[in-house]
Amino acid sequence: MKTYIWSYEATTCNGVGTIKGRIEAPNGYKAQLAVKDNNLMIESVKVKLLKNQNQARKERFETAGFHA
């Protein structure tokens, strides 16, 4: 299964703060689910596919665990 690097911005409960990061997942929906599963204080998540995947893989990112 091919995976991509996604950037995300997650809003915490009651809109108190935001968490930003990068995660590896096969699609945007699974990226959102992985971010929510990793932190129970997250209320909503926005994800965006990074255009330069080669450069994104050289930088730090989380692995969602969706490997075939």
mmCIF file as gemmi writes it, N, C-alpha and C atoms, coordinates in Angstrom:
data_model
loop_
_atom_site.group_PDB
_atom_site.id
_atom_site.type_symbol
_atom_site.label_atom_id
_atom_site.label_alt_id
_atom_site.label_comp_id
_atom_site.label_asym_id
_atom_site.label_entity_id
_atom_site.label_seq_id
_atom_site.pdbx_PDB_ins_code
_atom_site.Cartn_x
_atom_site.Cartn_y
_atom_site.Cartn_z
_atom_site.occupancy
_atom_site.B_iso_or_equiv
_atom_site.pdbx_formal_charge
_atom_site.auth_seq_id
_atom_site.auth_asym_id
_atom_site.pdbx_PDB_model_num
ATOM 1 N N . MET Axp A 1 ? 0.842 -1.174 0 1 0 ? 1 A 1
ATOM 2 C CA . MET Axp A 1 ? 0 0 0 1 0 ? 1 A 1
ATOM 3 C C . MET Axp A 1 ? 0.893 1.245 0 1 0 ? 1 A 1
ATOM 4 N N . LYS Axp A 2 ? 0.647 2.138 -0.921 1 0 ? 2 A 1
ATOM 5 C CA . LYS Axp A 2 ? 1.443 3.359 -1.019 1 0 ? 2 A 1
ATOM 6 C C . LYS Axp A 2 ? 0.983 4.357 0.043 1 0 ? 2 A 1
ATOM 7 N N . THR Axp A 3 ? 1.938 4.961 0.713 1 0 ? 3 A 1
ATOM 8 C CA . THR Axp A 3 ? 1.608 5.951 1.736 1 0 ? 3 A 1
ATOM 9 C C . THR Axp A 3 ? 2.165 7.311 1.342 1 0 ? 3 A 1
ATOM 10 N N . TYR Axp A 4 ? 1.578 8.347 1.894 1 0 ? 4 A 1
ATOM 11 C CA . TYR Axp A 4 ? 1.961 9.725 1.624 1 0 ? 4 A 1
ATOM 12 C C . TYR Axp A 4 ? 2.186 10.443 2.951 1 0 ? 4 A 1
ATOM 13 N N . ILE Axp A 5 ? 2.912 11.546 2.89 1 0 ? 5 A 1
ATOM 14 C CA . ILE Axp A 5 ? 3.123 12.375 4.071 1 0 ? 5 A 1
ATOM 15 C C . ILE Axp A 5 ? 2.098 13.507 4.033 1 0 ? 5 A 1
ATOM 16 N N . TRP Axp A 6 ? 1.365 13.661 5.129 1 0 ? 6 A 1
ATOM 17 C CA . TRP Axp A 6 ? 0.325 14.677 5.259 1 0 ? 6 A 1
ATOM 18 C C . TRP Axp A 6 ? 0.717 15.633 6.378 1 0 ? 6 A 1
ATOM 19 N N . SER Axp A 7 ? 0.457 16.92 6.198 1 0 ? 7 A 1
ATOM 20 C CA . SER Axp A 7 ? 0.615 17.858 7.308 1 0 ? 7 A 1
ATOM 21 C C . SER Axp A 7 ? -0.763 17.998 7.95 1 0 ? 7 A 1
ATOM 22 N N . TYR Axp A 8 ? -0.784 18.16 9.264 1 0 ? 8 A 1
ATOM 23 C CA . TYR Axp A 8 ? -2.068 18.29 9.946 1 0 ? 8 A 1
ATOM 24 C C . TYR Axp A 8 ? -2.041 19.425 10.955 1 0 ? 8 A 1
ATOM 25 N N . GLU Axp A 9 ? -3.23 19.949 11.225 1 0 ? 9 A 1
ATOM 26 C CA . GLU Axp A 9 ? -3.44 20.928 12.281 1 0 ? 9 A 1
ATOM 27 C C . GLU Axp A 9 ? -4.66 20.458 13.061 1 0 ? 9 A 1
ATOM 28 N N . ALA Axp A 10 ? -4.443 20.12 14.313 1 0 ? 10 A 1
ATOM 29 C CA . ALA Axp A 10 ? -5.509 19.572 15.144 1 0 ? 10 A 1
ATOM 30 C C . ALA Axp A 10 ? -5.915 20.589 16.203 1 0 ? 10 A 1
ATOM 31 N N . THR Axp A 11 ? -7.217 20.728 16.418 1 0 ? 11 A 1
ATOM 32 C CA . THR Axp A 11 ? -7.747 21.623 17.439 1 0 ? 11 A 1
ATOM 33 C C . THR Axp A 11 ? -8.092 20.804 18.675 1 0 ? 11 A 1
ATOM 34 N N . THR Axp A 12 ? -7.631 21.271 19.835 1 0 ? 12 A 1
ATOM 35 C CA . THR Axp A 12 ? -7.906 20.556 21.076 1 0 ? 12 A 1
ATOM 36 C C . THR Axp A 12 ? -9.313 20.881 21.573 1 0 ? 12 A 1
ATOM 37 N N . CYS Axp A 13 ? -9.742 20.157 22.588 1 0 ? 13 A 1
ATOM 38 C CA . CYS Axp A 13 ? -11.082 20.333 23.142 1 0 ? 13 A 1
ATOM 39 C C . CYS Axp A 13 ? -11.311 21.783 23.564 1 0 ? 13 A 1
ATOM 40 N N . ASN Axp A 14 ? -12.506 22.263 23.345 1 0 ? 14 A 1
ATOM 41 C CA . ASN Axp A 14 ? -12.932 23.62 23.675 1 0 ? 14 A 1
ATOM 42 C C . ASN Axp A 14 ? -12.145 24.683 22.916 1 0 ? 14 A 1
ATOM 43 N N . GLY Axp A 15 ? -11.413 24.304 21.881 1 0 ? 15 A 1
ATOM 44 C CA . GLY Axp A 15 ? -10.666 25.265 21.084 1 0 ? 15 A 1
ATOM 45 C C . GLY Axp A 15 ? -9.545 25.965 21.824 1 0 ? 15 A 1
ATOM 46 N N . VAL Axp A 16 ? -9.003 25.322 22.852 1 0 ? 16 A 1
ATOM 47 C CA . VAL Axp A 16 ? -7.972 25.937 23.688 1 0 ? 16 A 1
ATOM 48 C C . VAL Axp A 16 ? -6.664 26.121 22.927 1 0 ? 16 A 1
ATOM 49 N N . GLY Axp A 17 ? -6.29 25.171 22.085 1 0 ? 17 A 1
ATOM 50 C CA . GLY Axp A 17 ? -5.021 25.266 21.369 1 0 ? 17 A 1
ATOM 51 C C . GLY Axp A 17 ? -5.012 24.407 20.127 1 0 ? 17 A 1
ATOM 52 N N . THR Axp A 18 ? -3.889 24.46 19.412 1 0 ? 18 A 1
ATOM 53 C CA . THR Axp A 18 ? -3.735 23.651 18.21 1 0 ? 18 A 1
ATOM 54 C C . THR Axp A 18 ? -2.426 22.88 18.27 1 0 ? 18 A 1
ATOM 55 N N . ILE Axp A 19 ? -2.414 21.75 17.596 1 0 ? 19 A 1
ATOM 56 C CA . ILE Axp A 19 ? -1.227 20.908 17.48 1 0 ? 19 A 1
ATOM 57 C C . ILE Axp A 19 ? -0.954 20.745 15.991 1 0 ? 19 A 1
ATOM 58 N N . LYS Axp A 20 ? 0.291 20.983 15.588 1 0 ? 20 A 1
ATOM 59 C CA . LYS Axp A 20 ? 0.667 20.836 14.181 1 0 ? 20 A 1
ATOM 60 C C . LYS Axp A 20 ? 1.71 19.743 14.053 1 0 ? 20 A 1
ATOM 61 N N . GLY Axp A 21 ? 1.677 19.048 12.923 1 0 ? 21 A 1
ATOM 62 C CA . GLY Axp A 21 ? 2.663 18.002 12.694 1 0 ? 21 A 1
ATOM 63 C C . GLY Axp A 21 ? 2.513 17.389 11.319 1 0 ? 21 A 1
ATOM 64 N N . ARG Axp A 22 ? 3.24 16.291 11.123 1 0 ? 22 A 1
ATOM 65 C CA . ARG Axp A 22 ? 3.202 15.538 9.864 1 0 ? 22 A 1
ATOM 66 C C . ARG Axp A 22 ? 2.994 14.077 10.191 1 0 ? 22 A 1
ATOM 67 N N . ILE Axp A 23 ? 2.243 13.401 9.329 1 0 ? 23 A 1
ATOM 68 C CA . ILE Axp A 23 ? 1.952 11.991 9.558 1 0 ? 23 A 1
ATOM 69 C C . ILE Axp A 23 ? 1.946 11.249 8.222 1 0 ? 23 A 1
ATOM 70 N N . GLU Axp A 24 ? 2.334 9.99 8.265 1 0 ? 24 A 1
ATOM 71 C CA . GLU Axp A 24 ? 2.353 9.14 7.075 1 0 ? 24 A 1
ATOM 72 C C . GLU Axp A 24 ? 1.1 8.272 7.08 1 0 ? 24 A 1
ATOM 73 N N . ALA Axp A 25 ? 0.333 8.313 5.99 1 0 ? 25 A 1
ATOM 74 C CA . ALA Axp A 25 ? -0.889 7.522 5.873 1 0 ? 25 A 1
ATOM 75 C C . ALA Axp A 25 ? -1.234 7.358 4.392 1 0 ? 25 A 1
ATOM 76 N N . PRO Axp A 26 ? -2.036 6.332 4.053 1 0 ? 26 A 1
ATOM 77 C CA . PRO Axp A 26 ? -2.392 6.102 2.65 1 0 ? 26 A 1
ATOM 78 C C . PRO Axp A 26 ? -3.358 7.139 2.078 1 0 ? 26 A 1
ATOM 79 N N . ASN Axp A 27 ? -4.206 7.733 2.917 1 0 ? 27 A 1
ATOM 80 C CA . ASN Axp A 27 ? -5.13 8.762 2.431 1 0 ? 27 A 1
ATOM 81 C C . ASN Axp A 27 ? -5.443 9.743 3.565 1 0 ? 27 A 1
ATOM 82 N N . GLY Axp A 28 ? -6.129 10.82 3.227 1 0 ? 28 A 1
ATOM 83 C CA . GLY Axp A 28 ? -6.413 11.871 4.195 1 0 ? 28 A 1
ATOM 84 C C . GLY Axp A 28 ? -7.307 11.425 5.336 1 0 ? 28 A 1
ATOM 85 N N . TYR Axp A 29 ? -8.285 10.591 5.025 1 0 ? 29 A 1
ATOM 86 C CA . TYR Axp A 29 ? -9.201 10.118 6.065 1 0 ? 29 A 1
ATOM 87 C C . TYR Axp A 29 ? -8.459 9.297 7.118 1 0 ? 29 A 1
ATOM 88 N N . LYS Axp A 30 ? -7.592 8.391 6.668 1 0 ? 30 A 1
ATOM 89 C CA . LYS Axp A 30 ? -6.832 7.575 7.618 1 0 ? 30 A 1
ATOM 90 C C . LYS Axp A 30 ? -5.823 8.422 8.386 1 0 ? 30 A 1
ATOM 91 N N . ALA Axp A 31 ? -5.333 9.482 7.776 1 0 ? 31 A 1
ATOM 92 C CA . ALA Axp A 31 ? -4.437 10.399 8.485 1 0 ? 31 A 1
ATOM 93 C C . ALA Axp A 31 ? -5.19 11.088 9.621 1 0 ? 31 A 1
ATOM 94 N N . GLN Axp A 32 ? -6.412 11.529 9.356 1 0 ? 32 A 1
ATOM 95 C CA . GLN Axp A 32 ? -7.227 12.157 10.399 1 0 ? 32 A 1
ATOM 96 C C . GLN Axp A 32 ? -7.51 11.183 11.537 1 0 ? 32 A 1
ATOM 97 N N . LEU Axp A 33 ? -7.881 9.949 11.196 1 0 ? 33 A 1
ATOM 98 C CA . LEU Axp A 33 ? -8.164 8.946 12.224 1 0 ? 33 A 1
ATOM 99 C C . LEU Axp A 33 ? -6.94 8.661 13.083 1 0 ? 33 A 1
ATOM 100 N N . ALA Axp A 34 ? -5.774 8.571 12.464 1 0 ? 34 A 1
ATOM 101 C CA . ALA Axp A 34 ? -4.547 8.277 13.203 1 0 ? 34 A 1
ATOM 102 C C . ALA Axp A 34 ? -4.211 9.401 14.171 1 0 ? 34 A 1
ATOM 103 N N . VAL Axp A 35 ? -4.394 10.634 13.76 1 0 ? 35 A 1
ATOM 104 C CA . VAL Axp A 35 ? -4.109 11.771 14.641 1 0 ? 35 A 1
ATOM 105 C C . VAL Axp A 35 ? -5.07 11.76 15.824 1 0 ? 35 A 1
ATOM 106 N N . LYS Axp A 36 ? -6.347 11.509 15.57 1 0 ? 36 A 1
ATOM 107 C CA . LYS Axp A 36 ? -7.335 11.467 16.654 1 0 ? 36 A 1
ATOM 108 C C . LYS Axp A 36 ? -7.086 10.295 17.601 1 0 ? 36 A 1
ATOM 109 N N . ASP Axp A 37 ? -6.67 9.145 17.072 1 0 ? 37 A 1
ATOM 110 C CA . ASP Axp A 37 ? -6.41 7.977 17.911 1 0 ? 37 A 1
ATOM 111 C C . ASP Axp A 37 ? -5.201 8.183 18.812 1 0 ? 37 A 1
ATOM 112 N N . ASN Axp A 38 ? -4.22 8.976 18.351 1 0 ? 38 A 1
ATOM 113 C CA . ASN Axp A 38 ? -3.006 9.199 19.131 1 0 ? 38 A 1
ATOM 114 C C . ASN Axp A 38 ? -3.205 10.185 20.271 1 0 ? 38 A 1
ATOM 115 N N . ASN Axp A 39 ? -4.257 10.996 20.233 1 0 ? 39 A 1
ATOM 116 C CA . ASN Axp A 39 ? -4.481 11.988 21.272 1 0 ? 39 A 1
ATOM 117 C C . ASN Axp A 39 ? -5.979 12.149 21.488 1 0 ? 39 A 1
ATOM 118 N N . LEU Axp A 40 ? -6.463 11.773 22.654 1 0 ? 40 A 1
ATOM 119 C CA . LEU Axp A 40 ? -7.893 11.816 22.945 1 0 ? 40 A 1
ATOM 120 C C . LEU Axp A 40 ? -8.41 13.23 23.193 1 0 ? 40 A 1
ATOM 121 N N . MET Axp A 41 ? -7.516 14.203 23.368 1 0 ? 41 A 1
ATOM 122 C CA . MET Axp A 41 ? -7.925 15.581 23.62 1 0 ? 41 A 1
ATOM 123 C C . MET Axp A 41 ? -8.215 16.354 22.328 1 0 ? 41 A 1
ATOM 124 N N . ILE Axp A 42 ? -8.064 15.708 21.183 1 0 ? 42 A 1
ATOM 125 C CA . ILE Axp A 42 ? -8.26 16.388 19.899 1 0 ? 42 A 1
ATOM 126 C C . ILE Axp A 42 ? -9.728 16.346 19.498 1 0 ? 42 A 1
ATOM 127 N N . GLU Axp A 43 ? -10.233 17.511 19.102 1 0 ? 43 A 1
ATOM 128 C CA . GLU Axp A 43 ? -11.624 17.634 18.7 1 0 ? 43 A 1
ATOM 129 C C . GLU Axp A 43 ? -11.793 17.555 17.179 1 0 ? 43 A 1
ATOM 130 N N . SER Axp A 44 ? -10.933 18.254 16.432 1 0 ? 44 A 1
ATOM 131 C CA . SER Axp A 44 ? -11.028 18.232 14.972 1 0 ? 44 A 1
ATOM 132 C C . SER Axp A 44 ? -9.633 18.277 14.358 1 0 ? 44 A 1
ATOM 133 N N . VAL Axp A 45 ? -9.532 17.752 13.126 1 0 ? 45 A 1
ATOM 134 C CA . VAL Axp A 45 ? -8.242 17.672 12.434 1 0 ? 45 A 1
ATOM 135 C C . VAL Axp A 45 ? -8.418 18.12 10.984 1 0 ? 45 A 1
ATOM 136 N N . LYS Axp A 46 ? -7.487 18.957 10.514 1 0 ? 46 A 1
ATOM 137 C CA . LYS Axp A 46 ? -7.422 19.339 9.099 1 0 ? 46 A 1
ATOM 138 C C . LYS Axp A 46 ? -6.126 18.768 8.547 1 0 ? 46 A 1
ATOM 139 N N . VAL Axp A 47 ? -6.197 18.056 7.423 1 0 ? 47 A 1
ATOM 140 C CA . VAL Axp A 47 ? -4.99 17.489 6.811 1 0 ? 47 A 1
ATOM 141 C C . VAL Axp A 47 ? -4.805 18.054 5.409 1 0 ? 47 A 1
ATOM 142 N N . LYS Axp A 48 ? -3.535 18.119 4.988 1 0 ? 48 A 1
ATOM 143 C CA . LYS Axp A 48 ? -3.195 18.623 3.658 1 0 ? 48 A 1
ATOM 144 C C . LYS Axp A 48 ? -2.036 17.796 3.128 1 0 ? 48 A 1
ATOM 145 N N . LEU Axp A 49 ? -2.172 17.314 1.901 1 0 ? 49 A 1
ATOM 146 C CA . LEU Axp A 49 ? -1.122 16.521 1.271 1 0 ? 49 A 1
ATOM 147 C C . LEU Axp A 49 ? 0.055 17.424 0.921 1 0 ? 49 A 1
ATOM 148 N N . LEU Axp A 50 ? 1.255 17.003 1.316 1 0 ? 50 A 1
ATOM 149 C CA . LEU Axp A 50 ? 2.456 17.766 0.991 1 0 ? 50 A 1
ATOM 150 C C . LEU Axp A 50 ? 2.856 17.479 -0.45 1 0 ? 50 A 1
ATOM 151 N N . LYS Axp A 51 ? 3.162 18.518 -1.208 1 0 ? 51 A 1
ATOM 152 C CA . LYS Axp A 51 ? 3.465 18.363 -2.637 1 0 ? 51 A 1
ATOM 153 C C . LYS Axp A 51 ? 4.792 17.665 -2.875 1 0 ? 51 A 1
ATOM 154 N N . ASN Axp A 52 ? 5.836 18.053 -2.172 1 0 ? 52 A 1
ATOM 155 C CA . ASN Axp A 52 ? 7.162 17.481 -2.389 1 0 ? 52 A 1
ATOM 156 C C . ASN Axp A 52 ? 7.374 16.322 -1.409 1 0 ? 52 A 1
ATOM 157 N N . GLN Axp A 53 ? 6.963 15.127 -1.802 1 0 ? 53 A 1
ATOM 158 C CA . GLN Axp A 53 ? 7.033 13.957 -0.931 1 0 ? 53 A 1
ATOM 159 C C . GLN Axp A 53 ? 8.473 13.543 -0.635 1 0 ? 53 A 1
ATOM 160 N N . ASN Axp A 54 ? 9.385 13.703 -1.602 1 0 ? 54 A 1
ATOM 161 C CA . ASN Axp A 54 ? 10.783 13.332 -1.363 1 0 ? 54 A 1
ATOM 162 C C . ASN Axp A 54 ? 11.39 14.176 -0.255 1 0 ? 54 A 1
ATOM 163 N N . GLN Axp A 55 ? 11.154 15.477 -0.277 1 0 ? 55 A 1
ATOM 164 C CA . GLN Axp A 55 ? 11.675 16.355 0.772 1 0 ? 55 A 1
ATOM 165 C C . GLN Axp A 55 ? 10.967 16.076 2.098 1 0 ? 55 A 1
ATOM 166 N N . ALA Axp A 56 ? 9.677 15.793 2.064 1 0 ? 56 A 1
ATOM 167 C CA . ALA Axp A 56 ? 8.914 15.534 3.288 1 0 ? 56 A 1
ATOM 168 C C . ALA Axp A 56 ? 9.427 14.285 4.004 1 0 ? 56 A 1
ATOM 169 N N . ARG Axp A 57 ? 9.879 13.287 3.264 1 0 ? 57 A 1
ATOM 170 C CA . ARG Axp A 57 ? 10.395 12.06 3.879 1 0 ? 57 A 1
ATOM 171 C C . ARG Axp A 57 ? 11.761 12.261 4.522 1 0 ? 57 A 1
ATOM 172 N N . LYS Axp A 58 ? 12.457 13.329 4.177 1 0 ? 58 A 1
ATOM 173 C CA . LYS Axp A 58 ? 13.746 13.632 4.801 1 0 ? 58 A 1
ATOM 174 C C . LYS Axp A 58 ? 13.572 14.329 6.145 1 0 ? 58 A 1
ATOM 175 N N . GLU Axp A 59 ? 12.383 14.885 6.395 1 0 ? 59 A 1
ATOM 176 C CA . GLU Axp A 59 ? 12.095 15.588 7.638 1 0 ? 59 A 1
ATOM 177 C C . GLU Axp A 59 ? 11.331 14.658 8.584 1 0 ? 59 A 1
ATOM 178 N N . ARG Axp A 60 ? 11.149 15.106 9.808 1 0 ? 60 A 1
ATOM 179 C CA . ARG Axp A 60 ? 10.48 14.276 10.812 1 0 ? 60 A 1
ATOM 180 C C . ARG Axp A 60 ? 8.987 14.151 10.524 1 0 ? 60 A 1
ATOM 181 N N . PHE Axp A 61 ? 8.453 12.937 10.736 1 0 ? 61 A 1
ATOM 182 C CA . PHE Axp A 61 ? 7.021 12.702 10.605 1 0 ? 61 A 1
ATOM 183 C C . PHE Axp A 61 ? 6.642 11.499 11.453 1 0 ? 61 A 1
ATOM 184 N N . GLU Axp A 62 ? 5.358 11.413 11.789 1 0 ? 62 A 1
ATOM 185 C CA . GLU Axp A 62 ? 4.834 10.286 12.553 1 0 ? 62 A 1
ATOM 186 C C . GLU Axp A 62 ? 4.4 9.191 11.585 1 0 ? 62 A 1
ATOM 187 N N . THR Axp A 63 ? 4.463 7.95 12.042 1 0 ? 63 A 1
ATOM 188 C CA . THR Axp A 63 ? 4.004 6.825 11.24 1 0 ? 63 A 1
ATOM 189 C C . THR Axp A 63 ? 2.669 6.359 11.797 1 0 ? 63 A 1
ATOM 190 N N . ALA Axp A 64 ? 1.667 6.237 10.93 1 0 ? 64 A 1
ATOM 191 C CA . ALA Axp A 64 ? 0.325 5.875 11.374 1 0 ? 64 A 1
ATOM 192 C C . ALA Axp A 64 ? 0.153 4.377 11.561 1 0 ? 64 A 1
ATOM 193 N N . GLY Axp A 65 ? 1.039 3.565 11.006 1 0 ? 65 A 1
ATOM 194 C CA . GLY Axp A 65 ? 0.937 2.122 11.165 1 0 ? 65 A 1
ATOM 195 C C . GLY Axp A 65 ? 0.036 1.453 10.15 1 0 ? 65 A 1
ATOM 196 N N . PHE Axp A 66 ? -0.124 2.029 8.974 1 0 ? 66 A 1
ATOM 197 C CA . PHE Axp A 66 ? -0.963 1.464 7.924 1 0 ? 66 A 1
ATOM 198 C C . PHE Axp A 66 ? -0.121 0.787 6.861 1 0 ? 66 A 1
ATOM 199 N N . HIS Axp A 67 ? 0.836 -0.018 7.241 1 0 ? 67 A 1
ATOM 200 C CA . HIS Axp A 67 ? 1.708 -0.662 6.259 1 0 ? 67 A 1
ATOM 201 C C . HIS Axp A 67 ? 1.132 -2.006 5.838 1 0 ? 67 A 1
ATOM 202 N N . ALA Axp A 68 ? 1.245 -2.316 4.556 1 0 ? 68 A 1
ATOM 203 C CA . ALA Axp A 68 ? 0.717 -3.579 4.026 1 0 ? 68 A 1
ATOM 204 C C . ALA Axp A 68 ? 1.688 -4.709 4.261 1 0 ? 68 A 1
